[in-house]
Amino acid sequence: MDVTVGLLMVFAAGGSASHQNPSVEVQEGHNLTLKCPEKPSNNSLENWDWKRIDDPTNVAKSVIFSHRRGIDHPQPQMEQYKNRALVNKEDLRRGVLALTITSVRQADGGRYRCHIPGLGSFDFTVVVKNDSGTEFTTPTPTMDPDATKEKHMVTAITVPVGLGVAIAVVFILMRCRKKWNVKTHRGSRDQDNQYGPVTMMPAREDENDAAANGNDPPVVVINGLRG
């Protein structure tokens, strides 16, 4: 048995349109066809997507079919739909975008979206039923409000603390560098003053005589001490 579903457009007052999200029931093992309700005026469908949207945080691995500029887009297809999902190319030439899933499984239950740029996105919820009447659909993951609030609180505390630590480290490094420069400058000045200025004293007459006779050189006085 084949189940074909087309999404209807519901027009509200004032001419605005809203896209319904119908719940589609299908028996396990049967075929299912989902049709987008809109088609371009020139019947040209070059860009479109069929995706699962149960997990909005995992969009990269939600592709069933993707088409760009008239050819298949090289995005990896969800493993469970390989050799089971198809889009009729004859329908595409007539501007009809329909997805067919063969031999529906329990894992096929969930939310689907067809997207046509310029026309919009249209959602379906598929519910798979088995012979016992049990229904299967993939729930949309939700974030725990308390966990989200706690995450924001941790972020709000961590960022200022980290910034304060960084500022303190920079301040300490600058202080250490300043002290090091002062210490180095003082050490250099003390070394210069260790011996004081060197003064050449004129030789006395007896020393001149000694120097003339080739005995002792002129006397050098350092810091007031005779050499």
C-alpha positions as CSV (number, residue, x, y, z in Angstrom):
1,M,0.0,0.0,0.0
2,D,1.3,3.5,-0.9
3,V,0.5,6.6,1.2
4,T,0.8,9.9,-0.6
5,V,0.5,13.2,1.3
6,G,0.5,16.8,0.0
7,L,0.8,19.7,2.3
8,L,-2.0,22.2,2.1
9,M,-1.8,25.9,2.3
10,V,-4.2,27.6,4.7
11,F,-4.9,31.2,4.0
12,A,-5.7,33.4,6.9
13,A,-7.5,36.8,7.0
14,G,-5.7,39.5,5.1
15,G,-4.2,37.2,2.5
16,S,-1.2,35.9,4.6
17,A,-0.4,32.2,4.4
18,S,0.7,29.8,7.0
19,H,2.3,26.4,6.4
20,Q,0.7,23.5,8.3
21,N,2.8,20.7,9.8
22,P,0.5,17.7,9.3
23,S,0.9,14.4,11.1
24,V,1.1,11.6,8.6
25,E,0.4,8.0,9.6
26,V,1.8,5.2,7.6
27,Q,1.9,1.4,8.3
28,E,5.3,-0.1,8.8
29,G,6.5,-1.8,5.6
30,H,4.4,0.3,3.3
31,N,5.6,3.0,0.9
32,L,5.3,6.7,1.7
33,T,5.3,9.8,-0.6
34,L,5.5,13.3,0.7
35,K,4.8,16.2,-1.7
36,C,5.7,19.9,-1.4
37,P,2.5,22.0,-2.0
38,E,4.2,24.7,-4.0
39,K,5.9,24.7,-7.4
40,P,7.7,27.5,-9.3
41,S,5.8,29.3,-12.0
42,N,8.1,28.2,-14.7
43,N,8.1,24.5,-13.4
44,S,11.8,24.8,-13.0
45,L,13.2,23.0,-9.9
46,E,16.9,23.4,-9.9
47,N,17.6,24.0,-6.2
48,W,15.8,22.1,-3.4
49,D,16.3,19.9,-0.3
50,W,14.6,17.1,1.5
51,K,15.9,16.8,5.1
52,R,15.1,15.3,8.5
53,I,14.8,18.0,11.1
54,D,14.4,16.0,14.3
55,D,17.8,17.2,15.6
56,P,18.5,20.9,14.7
57,T,22.0,20.5,16.2
58,N,23.0,17.9,13.6
59,V,22.0,19.5,10.4
60,A,25.0,18.3,8.5
61,K,23.9,14.7,8.9
62,S,20.2,15.2,8.1
63,V,20.2,15.3,4.3
64,I,18.0,12.9,2.4
65,F,18.3,14.6,-0.9
66,S,19.9,17.9,-2.0
67,H,19.8,19.4,-5.5
68,R,21.8,22.4,-6.8
69,R,21.7,23.9,-10.3
70,G,19.9,20.9,-11.6
71,I,22.3,18.2,-10.3
72,D,22.6,16.3,-7.1
73,H,24.5,18.2,-4.4
74,P,27.5,16.2,-3.1
75,Q,26.3,16.2,0.5
76,P,26.3,12.8,2.3
77,Q,22.9,11.1,2.4
78,M,21.6,9.7,5.7
79,E,22.5,6.1,5.8
80,Q,19.0,4.8,6.5
81,Y,17.7,6.3,3.2
82,K,20.3,4.9,0.8
83,N,18.5,2.8,-1.9
84,R,15.2,3.4,-0.2
85,A,14.4,7.1,-0.9
86,L,13.9,8.6,-4.3
87,V,12.7,11.7,-6.1
88,N,11.0,11.2,-9.4
89,K,12.8,13.3,-12.1
90,E,9.7,13.4,-14.3
91,D,7.9,15.1,-11.5
92,L,10.7,17.6,-11.2
93,R,10.3,18.6,-14.8
94,R,6.7,19.4,-14.1
95,G,7.7,21.4,-11.0
96,V,6.5,18.8,-8.5
97,L,8.8,18.0,-5.6
98,A,7.9,14.6,-4.1
99,L,9.9,12.3,-1.9
100,T,9.1,8.6,-1.8
101,I,10.3,6.3,0.9
102,T,10.0,2.5,0.3
103,S,9.3,-0.1,2.9
104,V,8.8,2.3,5.8
105,R,10.6,1.4,9.0
106,Q,10.2,2.5,12.6
107,A,13.2,4.7,12.3
108,D,11.5,6.7,9.5
109,G,9.1,8.2,11.9
110,G,9.9,11.9,12.7
111,R,9.9,15.3,11.1
112,Y,10.7,16.0,7.5
113,R,11.2,19.3,5.6
114,C,11.2,20.1,1.9
115,H,12.8,23.5,1.1
116,I,12.6,25.4,-2.2
117,P,14.6,28.7,-2.3
118,G,12.2,31.5,-3.0
119,L,9.1,29.5,-2.1
120,G,9.8,28.5,1.5
121,S,10.1,25.4,3.7
122,F,7.3,22.9,4.4
123,D,7.3,20.5,7.2
124,F,5.7,17.0,7.8
125,T,5.6,14.8,10.8
126,V,5.5,11.1,10.0
127,V,4.1,8.5,12.4
128,V,4.9,4.9,11.7
129,K,2.5,2.3,13.0
130,N,3.1,-1.5,13.3
131,D,0.6,-4.3,13.2
132,S,-0.1,-4.0,16.9
133,G,-1.0,-0.4,16.5
134,T,2.1,1.0,18.2
135,E,3.2,4.4,16.9
136,F,6.8,5.4,16.2
137,T,8.1,8.9,15.7
138,T,11.5,10.4,16.5
139,P,11.2,13.1,19.2
140,T,12.8,16.4,18.8
141,P,15.6,16.8,21.3
142,T,15.1,19.6,23.8
143,M,17.5,21.4,26.2
144,D,16.9,21.2,29.9
145,P,16.0,24.8,31.0
146,D,17.9,24.4,34.3
147,A,21.0,23.0,32.4
148,T,20.9,26.0,30.0
149,K,20.6,28.5,32.9
150,E,23.4,26.8,34.7
151,K,25.6,26.9,31.6
152,H,25.0,30.7,31.2
153,M,25.8,31.3,34.9
154,V,29.1,29.4,34.7
155,T,30.0,31.4,31.6
156,A,29.0,34.7,33.3
157,I,31.3,33.9,36.3
158,T,34.2,32.3,34.4
159,V,34.8,35.1,31.9
160,P,35.2,38.0,34.5
161,V,37.4,35.8,36.7
162,G,39.6,34.8,33.9
163,L,39.9,38.5,32.8
164,G,40.8,39.6,36.3
165,V,43.5,36.9,36.6
166,A,45.0,38.0,33.3
167,I,45.1,41.6,34.4
168,A,46.8,40.7,37.7
169,V,49.4,38.6,35.9
170,V,50.2,41.5,33.5
171,F,50.4,44.0,36.5
172,I,52.8,41.7,38.4
173,L,55.1,41.2,35.4
174,M,55.2,45.0,34.9
175,R,56.1,45.5,38.6
176,C,58.8,42.9,38.5
177,R,60.3,44.3,35.3
178,K,60.4,47.8,36.8
179,K,62.1,46.6,40.0
180,W,64.6,44.7,37.9
181,N,65.5,47.8,35.8
182,V,66.0,49.9,39.0
183,K,68.2,47.2,40.6
184,T,70.3,46.9,37.4
185,H,70.7,50.6,37.2
186,R,71.8,50.9,40.9
187,G,74.3,48.0,40.5
188,S,75.9,49.7,37.5
189,R,76.2,53.0,39.4
190,D,77.7,51.3,42.5
191,Q,80.3,49.6,40.3
192,D,81.2,52.9,38.8
193,N,81.7,54.4,42.3
194,Q,83.6,51.5,43.8
195,Y,87.0,53.0,42.9
196,G,86.0,56.6,42.5
197,P,87.6,59.0,40.1
198,V,91.2,58.3,39.1
199,T,93.4,61.3,39.6
200,M,96.9,61.7,38.3
201,M,99.0,63.6,40.8
202,P,102.0,65.6,39.7
203,A,105.3,63.9,40.6
204,R,107.4,65.5,43.3
205,E,110.9,66.7,42.6
206,D,112.5,63.7,44.3
207,E,110.2,61.4,42.3
208,N,111.2,63.3,39.1
209,D,114.8,62.6,39.9
210,A,114.0,59.0,40.5
211,A,112.2,58.7,37.3
212,A,115.1,60.4,35.5
213,N,117.4,57.8,37.0
214,G,115.1,55.1,35.7
215,N,114.0,53.9,39.2
216,D,110.2,54.4,40.0
217,P,107.4,55.7,37.8
218,P,105.1,58.6,38.8
219,V,102.8,57.9,41.8
220,V,99.1,57.4,41.1
221,V,96.6,58.3,43.8
222,I,93.2,56.5,43.9
223,N,90.5,57.6,46.2
224,G,93.0,59.6,48.2
225,L,95.3,56.7,48.8
226,R,98.8,56.8,47.5
227,G,99.9,54.0,45.3
